[in-house]
Amino acid sequence: MKPLCVVDTCSLIYLSEIELAKRSLHRWLFDEFEVVYSQLVWENEIQAHFDQMGSDGARLRQRNAGAQRVWEMASANQYEQALFNSFSRIEQVGQCDKCRQPIWREREVKIDLASDRDKGERHNCGVALDAVRGGKHRQVIFLTDDHNAIRQYVQPIFETFPLGCVWSSYDFVLYLFMRHRTRTTPDEIKTVFRDITAKAADEEKQKSMKSKTQAVWQQRLGTYFRKVDRVAQVISRLP
């Protein structure tokens, strides 16, 4: 059985129309994992962004292929209510006057569950919980590049519930490098990282991305350049 990957729309967009070892990243993703998402993500988000995914979006549209990836669950809204109606997360509440380090505390947060903002991520969290709770999967990979939603919703849930791990598109590509090392090179992986970053930056720019956000994306790029070099170094020492 393939590992379960609960994927968000933004990651499908960022991974679209990019190739590695002469295969699209979408094909790599669907071949490596059982890829699923919530009904709401499919109906309200993915279908609205087919054009941004180009040929990969067209494949999801063909023969209802994308609809077949919807995770079937009894009540997504009930899961959302249970997970987020009474909800707390670690937040920065200030800064130490002496050492200037941030001060973090767990705070109860009131979430407007009627709002569509980040509703897809909340429903995908329900999918992850249902998959493990129902015994169909032992762990899941939660794939998203929406770092605000990760901080606000996803990470607090995964810190409390031992459901698996949270990946970005960079993590997925780094996984491909580790698993299929003989089929690609560190330079090719870095090129893919740049392509993902450029696509993400272009997407964010359309939402009036702040210069601080641009700096964060560049910082992540440098971090993953170092990671792929380290993975290559270790693998080169192995039989």
HELIX and SHEET records of a PDB file:
HELIX    1   1 THR A    9  LEU A   15  1                                   7    
HELIX    2   2 LEU A   25  GLU A   32  1                                   8    
HELIX    3   3 GLN A   39  LEU A   40  1                                   2    
HELIX    4   4 VAL A   41  ILE A   46  3                                   6    
HELIX    5   5 GLN A   47  HIS A   49  5                                   3    
HELIX    6   6 ASP A   51  MET A   53  5                                   3    
HELIX    7   7 GLY A   54  ARG A   61  1                                   8    
HELIX    8   8 GLN A   62  ASN A   64  5                                   3    
HELIX    9   9 ALA A   67  ARG A   69  5                                   3    
HELIX   10  10 ALA A   76  PHE A   84  1                                   9    
HELIX   11  11 LYS A  119  ARG A  133  1                                  15    
HELIX   12  12 HIS A  147  ALA A  149  1                                   3    
HELIX   13  13 ILE A  150  VAL A  154  3                                   5    
HELIX   14  14 GLN A  155  THR A  160  1                                   6    
HELIX   15  15 SER A  169  ARG A  179  1                                  11    
HELIX   16  16 ARG A  181  ARG A  183  5                                   3    
HELIX   17  17 PRO A  186  LYS A  205  1                                  20    
HELIX   18  18 SER A  211  SER A  236  1                                  26    
SHEET    1   A 4 GLU A  34  VAL A  36  0                                        
SHEET    2   A 4 LEU A   4  VAL A   7  1                                        
SHEET    3   A 4 VAL A 140  LEU A 143  1                                        
SHEET    4   A 4 GLY A 164  TRP A 167  1                                        
SHEET    1   B 2 GLU A  19  LEU A  20  0                                        
SHEET    2   B 2 ARG A  23  SER A  24 -1                                        
SHEET    1   C 2 PHE A  87  GLN A  95  0                                        
SHEET    2   C 2 PRO A 102  VAL A 109 -1                                        
END                                                                             
